[in-house]
Amino acid sequence: MGIPPRTLGALQVKLRESLVTRAVVLPIQQFIHIQGISSIFLLAAAVAALVWANSPWHESYHYVWEMELSLSRLQLPVHAWINDALMAIFFFLVGMEIKHEIVHGELADMKRAALPIVAALGGMIAPALVYVLLNHGHEGQHGWGIPMATDIAFSLGVLGMVKGIPQELKIFLLTLAIADDIGAIAVIAIFYSGSLDVAALITGLVLLGLVVACLKLGISQPVLYFVLGVGFWIAILRSGIHATIAGVILGFVVPTTAPLSLEEFREIASQTAVRFRDAMAGGDLKGAKSLLGSLELAVQSTESSAERLTRLLNDWVSFIVLPLFALSNAGVTFTSGVWGSLLTSRVAWGILLGLVIGKPLGIVVLSKVAVRWGLAQLPNGVTWRQISAVGVLAGIGFTVSIFISSLAFDDAAHLMEAKTAVLAASVIAGAVGYFALRKDGGPDLPPGIASVAESD
């Protein structure tokens, strides 16, 4: 993973003059950018939530997250501030990542993107069908969207723990997870939002139009975009559409292309350096400082707004927002009779089987169909067994699945069943996927999935 190059370059300059940078900032940056460390923090937060919710102080767990907090005229429980406001920042990053992949990444090349897109489609349809088969006509039928999601951070984190994995397989999983995110966002927006408040929606569209207009005019005042963005979020929240969709939409409008390419910067920097040297030699300090201003703007212009925002926000989201979300949402209190109800719960079995069995089956089956029909091709150096193992890893729903659970169910019993099933399925999918990817040792893939993978 590593520290982002621009961040590392800035730190290297500060190392010479700052003891704090040498002793504190650089070691922290090196630690938080270790591959998979953010997933460990997220898992630790989920475990802490479960321990707290089942400790003698379990009442305090629910009390803390249900406390009402007011900001201006907006009053929400603490867990709602996390789920609706802080998670909007997470989905803002997701929106920028999706746009980057569409414009510059794997989704820009349809030949390379075809297989993971088709796989993601299978990985959404099959789990939903499994859930519907078990819950159609019953109280919990509205939760069909829960097993459709894939947690990018956890699935890639587990994949990164296995040595010797082809880079093409990592790209396949990343592209699949991003396509999966697009589907999950659409499901949340269409099926898990409330009734529309037209006036609030129109207000939101006007504010979004102002954001786009400011970007077109080249206005670069962060405070202005922050105010407009918060206003847009509030309008979407009050419109009945889930507030996190505001984050996704704002992420999509952020430019992902830098105004100045590195080749163009090289020419400008070379010419400016010569002019700066001449200005200093001639004692023209004013002209030299003017050239420094031009060079400063040129440096900033080599990084797109999306890249800059991702670099600034990513660590905060990974180590503050997502762990807080897990801490406030993963705490399920298990009472004496809960285990019996879980074993007979259609909701729990629908989610568990949807994620652990439906996900990999849908991914492998549609992938095979796409390859056989010539719509896509298997990446070089990647086997069907590896595709199947990645399909199992995609069953790690965790963050987004828990998030959809909180939208799907108001009933406490169904919500508890859904969250428990998501956590159990994520552990099973992560463990089976990890061992299946290892070259030596570990259990085989589940028989049904293995037979599909090995068939011609």
C-alpha positions as CSV (number, residue, x, y, z in Angstrom):
1,M,0.0,0.0,0.0
2,G,2.6,2.6,1.2
3,I,2.3,6.3,1.9
4,P,0.9,8.3,-1.1
5,P,3.9,9.7,-3.0
6,R,3.0,13.3,-2.6
7,T,2.4,12.9,1.1
8,L,5.8,11.1,1.4
9,G,7.6,13.8,-0.5
10,A,6.2,16.5,1.8
11,L,7.2,14.5,4.8
12,Q,10.7,14.0,3.5
13,V,11.1,17.8,3.3
14,K,9.8,18.3,6.8
15,L,12.1,15.6,8.3
16,R,15.1,17.9,8.1
17,E,13.5,20.6,10.2
18,S,10.9,19.0,12.4
19,L,11.5,16.6,15.3
20,V,7.7,16.0,15.6
21,T,7.7,14.8,12.0
22,R,10.6,12.5,12.5
23,A,9.4,11.1,15.8
24,V,5.7,11.0,15.5
25,V,4.1,11.9,12.1
26,L,6.3,9.7,9.8
27,P,6.0,6.5,12.0
28,I,2.2,7.0,12.2
29,Q,2.0,7.4,8.5
30,Q,4.1,4.3,7.9
31,F,1.9,2.3,10.3
32,I,-1.5,3.3,9.0
33,H,-0.4,2.6,5.4
34,I,0.6,-1.0,6.1
35,Q,-1.4,-3.3,3.8
36,G,-4.6,-4.4,5.5
37,I,-4.1,-2.4,8.8
38,S,-7.3,-0.5,8.2
39,S,-9.3,-3.7,7.9
40,I,-7.8,-4.8,11.3
41,F,-9.0,-1.6,12.9
42,L,-12.5,-2.1,11.4
43,L,-12.6,-5.7,12.6
44,A,-11.4,-4.7,16.1
45,A,-14.2,-2.1,16.2
46,A,-16.8,-4.7,15.3
47,V,-15.5,-7.1,18.0
48,A,-15.4,-4.3,20.5
49,A,-19.1,-3.5,19.7
50,L,-20.1,-7.2,20.2
51,V,-18.2,-7.4,23.5
52,W,-19.7,-4.1,24.8
53,A,-23.2,-5.1,23.7
54,N,-23.0,-8.4,25.6
55,S,-21.2,-7.2,28.7
56,P,-22.8,-6.2,32.0
57,W,-22.8,-2.7,30.6
58,H,-24.8,-3.6,27.5
59,E,-27.5,-1.0,28.3
60,S,-24.9,1.8,28.0
61,Y,-24.1,0.6,24.5
62,H,-27.6,1.2,23.2
63,Y,-28.0,4.4,25.3
64,V,-24.8,6.0,23.9
65,W,-25.9,5.5,20.2
66,E,-29.5,6.6,20.8
67,M,-28.6,9.9,22.5
68,E,-30.0,12.9,20.5
69,L,-27.5,15.4,19.2
70,S,-28.5,18.8,17.7
71,L,-26.6,20.7,15.1
72,S,-28.2,24.0,14.2
73,R,-31.9,22.9,13.7
74,L,-31.1,19.3,12.8
75,Q,-31.6,16.8,15.6
76,L,-30.6,13.2,15.2
77,P,-29.5,10.3,17.4
78,V,-25.8,9.7,17.5
79,H,-26.0,6.5,15.3
80,A,-28.0,8.5,12.7
81,W,-25.3,11.2,12.6
82,I,-22.8,8.4,11.9
83,N,-24.9,6.4,9.4
84,D,-26.3,9.5,7.6
85,A,-23.5,12.1,7.9
86,L,-20.2,10.4,8.4
87,M,-21.1,7.5,6.0
88,A,-21.9,10.1,3.4
89,I,-18.2,11.0,3.5
90,F,-17.4,7.3,2.9
91,F,-19.8,7.2,0.0
92,F,-18.3,10.5,-1.3
93,L,-15.0,8.7,-1.6
94,V,-16.7,5.7,-3.2
95,G,-18.3,8.0,-5.7
96,M,-14.9,9.6,-6.6
97,E,-13.3,6.1,-6.9
98,I,-16.1,4.9,-9.2
99,K,-15.8,7.9,-11.4
100,H,-12.0,7.5,-11.6
101,E,-12.3,3.9,-12.6
102,I,-14.9,4.8,-15.3
103,V,-12.7,7.6,-16.7
104,H,-9.2,6.4,-16.2
105,G,-9.3,2.9,-14.7
106,E,-10.5,-0.6,-15.4
107,L,-14.1,0.4,-16.1
108,A,-12.8,2.7,-19.0
109,D,-11.8,-0.4,-21.0
110,M,-14.9,-2.4,-21.6
111,K,-12.9,-5.4,-22.9
112,R,-11.1,-5.7,-19.6
113,A,-14.1,-4.6,-17.5
114,A,-16.6,-6.9,-19.1
115,L,-15.8,-10.0,-17.0
116,P,-15.8,-8.3,-13.5
117,I,-18.9,-6.3,-14.5
118,V,-20.8,-9.5,-15.5
119,A,-19.4,-11.3,-12.4
120,A,-20.6,-8.4,-10.2
121,L,-24.1,-8.7,-11.8
122,G,-24.2,-12.4,-11.0
123,G,-22.9,-11.7,-7.5
124,M,-25.9,-9.3,-6.9
125,I,-28.7,-11.3,-8.6
126,A,-28.0,-14.8,-7.1
127,P,-27.8,-13.7,-3.4
128,A,-31.0,-11.7,-3.8
129,L,-32.7,-14.6,-5.3
130,V,-31.6,-17.0,-2.6
131,Y,-32.9,-14.5,0.0
132,V,-36.2,-14.1,-1.8
133,L,-36.7,-17.8,-2.1
134,L,-36.5,-18.1,1.6
135,N,-38.4,-15.0,2.6
136,H,-41.0,-14.3,-0.1
137,G,-44.4,-13.7,1.5
138,H,-42.8,-13.4,5.0
139,E,-42.2,-10.3,7.2
140,G,-38.5,-10.1,6.3
141,Q,-38.8,-10.1,2.5
142,H,-37.7,-6.4,2.3
143,G,-34.2,-7.4,3.2
144,W,-33.3,-8.9,-0.2
145,G,-30.7,-6.2,-0.8
146,I,-28.6,-7.1,2.2
147,P,-26.6,-10.0,0.8
148,M,-25.9,-8.2,-2.5
149,A,-23.0,-6.1,-1.2
150,T,-19.3,-6.7,-1.1
151,D,-16.9,-5.0,1.3
152,I,-14.0,-3.7,-0.8
153,A,-11.6,-3.1,2.2
154,F,-12.1,-6.5,3.8
155,S,-12.1,-8.6,0.6
156,L,-9.0,-6.9,-0.8
157,G,-7.4,-7.1,2.7
158,V,-7.9,-10.9,2.8
159,L,-6.7,-11.2,-0.8
160,G,-3.5,-9.2,0.1
161,M,-2.7,-11.7,2.9
162,V,-2.1,-14.5,0.3
163,K,1.3,-14.6,-1.3
164,G,1.8,-15.1,-5.0
165,I,-1.6,-13.8,-6.1
166,P,-1.5,-12.6,-9.8
167,Q,-2.0,-8.8,-10.1
168,E,-4.7,-9.5,-12.7
169,L,-6.8,-11.3,-10.0
170,K,-6.5,-8.3,-7.6
171,I,-7.6,-6.0,-10.4
172,F,-10.5,-8.4,-11.1
173,L,-11.7,-8.3,-7.5
174,L,-11.3,-4.5,-7.2
175,T,-13.3,-3.9,-10.4
176,L,-15.9,-6.4,-9.4
177,A,-16.3,-4.7,-6.0
178,I,-16.5,-1.3,-7.6
179,A,-19.2,-2.5,-10.0
180,D,-20.9,-4.1,-7.0
181,D,-20.8,-0.7,-5.2
182,I,-22.6,0.9,-8.1
183,G,-25.3,-1.7,-7.8
184,A,-25.6,-1.3,-4.1
185,I,-25.9,2.5,-4.4
186,A,-28.6,2.1,-7.0
187,V,-30.5,-0.4,-4.7
188,I,-30.2,2.0,-1.7
189,A,-31.4,5.0,-3.8
190,I,-34.4,3.2,-5.4
191,F,-35.6,0.6,-2.9
192,Y,-34.4,1.8,0.6
193,S,-35.3,5.5,0.5
194,G,-38.5,7.1,1.9
195,S,-41.3,9.0,0.2
196,L,-40.1,12.0,-1.7
197,D,-40.4,15.6,-0.5
198,V,-40.4,17.4,-3.8
199,A,-39.5,20.9,-2.4
200,A,-36.4,19.6,-0.6
201,L,-35.4,17.6,-3.7
202,I,-35.7,20.7,-5.9
203,T,-33.6,22.7,-3.4
204,G,-31.0,19.9,-3.5
205,L,-30.9,20.0,-7.3
206,V,-30.4,23.8,-7.3
207,L,-27.5,23.5,-4.8
208,L,-26.0,20.7,-7.0
209,G,-26.3,22.9,-10.0
210,L,-24.4,25.7,-8.1
211,V,-21.6,23.2,-7.3
212,V,-21.4,22.2,-11.0
213,A,-21.5,25.8,-12.2
214,C,-18.7,26.8,-9.7
215,L,-16.6,23.9,-11.0
216,K,-17.2,25.0,-14.6
217,L,-16.2,28.6,-13.8
218,G,-13.0,27.3,-12.2
219,I,-13.8,28.6,-8.7
220,S,-11.4,27.0,-6.2
221,Q,-12.6,28.0,-2.8
222,P,-12.9,25.0,-0.5
223,V,-15.2,26.8,2.0
224,L,-17.7,27.5,-0.7
225,Y,-17.9,23.9,-1.9
226,F,-18.1,22.7,1.7
227,V,-21.1,25.0,2.4
228,L,-22.8,24.0,-0.8
229,G,-22.1,20.3,-0.2
230,V,-23.5,20.4,3.4
231,G,-26.6,22.2,2.1
232,F,-27.0,19.6,-0.6
233,W,-26.7,16.8,2.0
234,I,-29.3,18.4,4.2
235,A,-31.7,18.8,1.3
236,I,-31.3,15.2,0.2
237,L,-31.7,14.0,3.8
238,R,-35.0,15.9,4.0
239,S,-36.1,14.9,0.5
240,G,-36.6,11.2,1.6
241,I,-33.7,9.9,-0.5
242,H,-31.1,8.4,1.8
243,A,-28.6,11.0,2.7
244,T,-25.5,8.9,1.7
245,I,-26.6,9.2,-1.9
246,A,-25.7,12.9,-1.6
247,G,-22.1,11.8,-1.0
248,V,-22.1,9.6,-4.0
249,I,-23.5,12.3,-6.3
250,L,-21.0,14.9,-5.0
251,G,-18.2,12.4,-5.6
252,F,-19.3,12.0,-9.2
253,V,-19.1,15.7,-9.9
254,V,-15.5,16.1,-8.6
255,P,-13.0,16.3,-11.5
256,T,-10.8,13.3,-11.8
257,T,-8.5,14.7,-14.5
258,A,-5.6,17.0,-13.5
259,P,-5.6,20.4,-15.3
260,L,-1.9,19.9,-16.1
261,S,-0.3,16.7,-17.2
262,L,3.2,15.7,-15.9
263,E,4.7,16.2,-19.3
264,E,3.3,19.7,-19.6
265,F,4.5,20.5,-16.0
266,R,8.0,19.3,-17.0
267,E,8.2,21.9,-19.7
268,I,6.7,24.7,-17.6
269,A,9.0,23.8,-14.6
270,S,12.1,23.8,-16.8
271,Q,11.3,27.2,-18.3
272,T,10.3,28.6,-15.0
273,A,13.5,27.4,-13.3
274,V,15.7,29.1,-15.9
275,R,13.7,32.4,-15.5
276,F,13.9,32.1,-11.7
277,R,17.7,31.7,-11.9
278,D,18.0,34.7,-14.2
279,A,15.7,36.8,-11.9
280,M,17.8,36.0,-8.8
281,A,21.0,36.6,-10.6
282,G,19.7,40.0,-11.7
283,G,18.5,40.9,-8.2
284,D,14.8,40.9,-9.3
285,L,13.3,39.5,-6.1
286,K,9.8,40.5,-7.0
287,G,10.0,38.7,-10.3
288,A,11.5,35.6,-8.6
289,K,8.6,35.5,-6.1
290,S,6.1,35.9,-8.9
291,L,7.7,32.9,-10.7
292,L,7.4,30.9,-7.4
293,G,3.7,31.6,-7.3
294,S,3.3,30.4,-10.9
295,L,5.3,27.3,-10.1
296,E,3.2,26.6,-7.0
297,L,0.0,26.8,-9.0
298,A,1.5,24.5,-11.6
299,V,2.4,21.9,-9.0
300,Q,-1.1,22.0,-7.6
301,S,-2.6,21.6,-11.1
302,T,-0.8,18.3,-11.6
303,E,-3.2,16.7,-9.1
304,S,-6.9,16.3,-9.8
305,S,-9.4,17.5,-7.2
306,A,-10.5,13.8,-6.7
307,E,-6.9,12.7,-6.1
308,R,-6.3,15.5,-3.6
309,L,-9.6,14.9,-1.7
310,T,-9.0,11.2,-1.6
311,R,-5.5,11.7,-0.3
312,L,-6.8,14.1,2.4
313,L,-9.9,12.1,3.4
314,N,-9.0,8.4,3.0
315,D,-7.1,8.0,6.3
316,W,-9.9,9.7,8.3
317,V,-12.5,7.5,6.7
318,S,-10.5,4.3,7.1
319,F,-9.5,4.9,10.7
320,I,-12.3,7.1,12.1
321,V,-15.5,6.9,10.1
322,L,-15.7,3.2,9.3
323,P,-14.5,2.0,12.8
324,L,-17.1,4.3,14.3
325,F,-19.8,2.9,12.0
326,A,-18.8,-0.7,13.0
327,L,-18.7,0.2,16.7
328,S,-22.2,1.8,16.5
329,N,-23.8,-0.8,14.3
330,A,-22.2,-4.2,14.9
331,G,-23.2,-4.5,18.6
332,V,-25.8,-7.2,18.7
333,T,-27.0,-8.2,22.2
334,F,-27.6,-12.0,22.4
335,T,-30.3,-12.8,25.0
336,S,-30.9,-16.3,26.3
337,G,-33.4,-17.3,23.7
338,V,-31.8,-15.6,20.7
339,W,-29.8,-18.5,19.4
340,G,-32.9,-20.6,18.9
341,S,-34.6,-17.9,17.0
342,L,-31.5,-17.4,14.8
343,L,-31.4,-21.1,13.8
344,T,-35.0,-20.8,12.6
345,S,-34.8,-17.3,11.2
346,R,-35.6,-17.0,7.4
347,V,-33.9,-13.6,7.4
348,A,-30.6,-14.9,8.9
349,W,-30.5,-18.0,6.6
350,G,-31.4,-15.9,3.6
351,I,-28.5,-13.5,4.3
352,L,-26.0,-16.3,5.3
353,L,-26.7,-18.5,2.3
354,G,-27.0,-15.6,0.0
355,L,-23.5,-14.3,0.9
356,V,-21.7,-17.6,1.4
357,I,-23.3,-19.7,-1.4
358,G,-25.3,-17.3,-3.7
359,K,-22.4,-14.8,-4.2
360,P,-19.7,-17.1,-5.5
361,L,-22.2,-19.2,-7.5
362,G,-23.6,-16.1,-9.2
363,I,-20.1,-14.8,-9.9
364,V,-18.7,-18.0,-11.3
365,V,-21.8,-19.0,-13.3
366,L,-22.3,-15.6,-15.1
367,S,-18.5,-15.3,-15.6
368,K,-18.5,-18.7,-17.3
369,V,-21.4,-17.8,-19.5
370,A,-19.7,-14.5,-20.5
371,V,-16.5,-16.3,-21.4
372,R,-18.2,-19.1,-23.3
373,W,-20.3,-16.7,-25.3
374,G,-17.3,-14.6,-26.2
375,L,-18.5,-11.5,-24.2
376,A,-15.4,-11.5,-22.0
377,Q,-12.2,-13.4,-21.5
378,L,-10.4,-14.8,-18.5
379,P,-7.4,-12.6,-17.4
380,N,-4.0,-13.9,-18.2
381,G,-2.5,-16.2,-15.5
382,V,-5.9,-16.5,-13.6
383,T,-7.6,-19.8,-13.2
384,W,-11.3,-20.6,-12.7
385,R,-10.4,-21.9,-9.2
386,Q,-9.0,-18.5,-8.3
387,I,-12.1,-16.8,-9.7
388,S,-14.2,-19.0,-7.5
389,A,-12.1,-18.3,-4.5
390,V,-12.5,-14.5,-5.2
391,G,-16.2,-15.1,-5.5
392,V,-16.2,-16.6,-2.0
393,L,-14.3,-13.5,-0.7
394,A,-16.9,-11.3,-2.4
395,G,-19.3,-12.8,0.2
396,I,-17.7,-10.5,2.8
397,G,-20.6,-8.1,2.9
398,F,-19.7,-6.5,6.3
399,T,-19.9,-2.6,6.1
400,V,-22.4,-2.1,3.2
401,S,-24.5,-5.2,4.2
402,I,-24.8,-4.0,7.8
403,F,-25.6,-0.5,6.4
404,I,-28.4,-1.9,4.2
405,S,-29.7,-3.9,7.1
406,S,-30.2,-0.8,9.1
407,L,-32.2,0.7,6.2
408,A,-34.2,-2.5,5.5
409,F,-35.5,-3.2,9.0
410,D,-37.0,-1.1,11.7
411,D,-38.0,-4.2,13.7
412,A,-35.3,-4.9,16.4
413,A,-35.5,-8.7,16.1
414,H,-35.1,-8.7,12.3
415,L,-32.3,-6.2,12.5
416,M,-30.5,-8.3,15.1
417,E,-30.9,-11.4,12.9
418,A,-29.7,-9.6,9.8
419,K,-26.6,-8.1,11.5
420,T,-25.7,-11.5,13.1
421,A,-26.0,-13.2,9.8
422,V,-23.9,-10.6,8.0
423,L,-21.1,-10.9,10.6
424,A,-21.2,-14.7,10.5
425,A,-21.2,-14.8,6.7
426,S,-18.3,-12.4,6.5
427,V,-16.2,-14.5,8.8
428,I,-17.0,-17.7,6.9
429,A,-16.5,-16.1,3.5
430,G,-13.2,-14.5,4.6
431,A,-11.8,-17.8,6.1
432,V,-12.9,-20.1,3.2
433,G,-11.8,-17.6,0.6
434,Y,-8.4,-17.2,2.2
435,F,-7.6,-20.9,2.5
436,A,-8.9,-21.6,-0.9
437,L,-6.5,-19.1,-2.4
438,R,-3.5,-20.5,-0.6
439,K,-1.5,-22.9,-2.7
440,D,-0.8,-25.4,0.1
441,G,-3.1,-26.5,2.8
442,G,-6.5,-25.3,3.8
443,P,-10.0,-26.6,2.9
444,D,-11.3,-26.8,-0.6
445,L,-14.1,-24.7,-2.0
446,P,-17.6,-25.7,-1.1
447,P,-18.6,-28.7,-3.4
448,G,-21.2,-26.9,-5.4
449,I,-19.0,-24.0,-6.2
450,A,-16.0,-26.2,-6.9
451,S,-17.9,-28.3,-9.4
452,V,-19.0,-25.2,-11.3
453,A,-15.5,-23.8,-11.3
454,E,-14.0,-27.1,-12.7
455,S,-16.6,-27.7,-15.3
456,D,-15.8,-26.9,-19.0
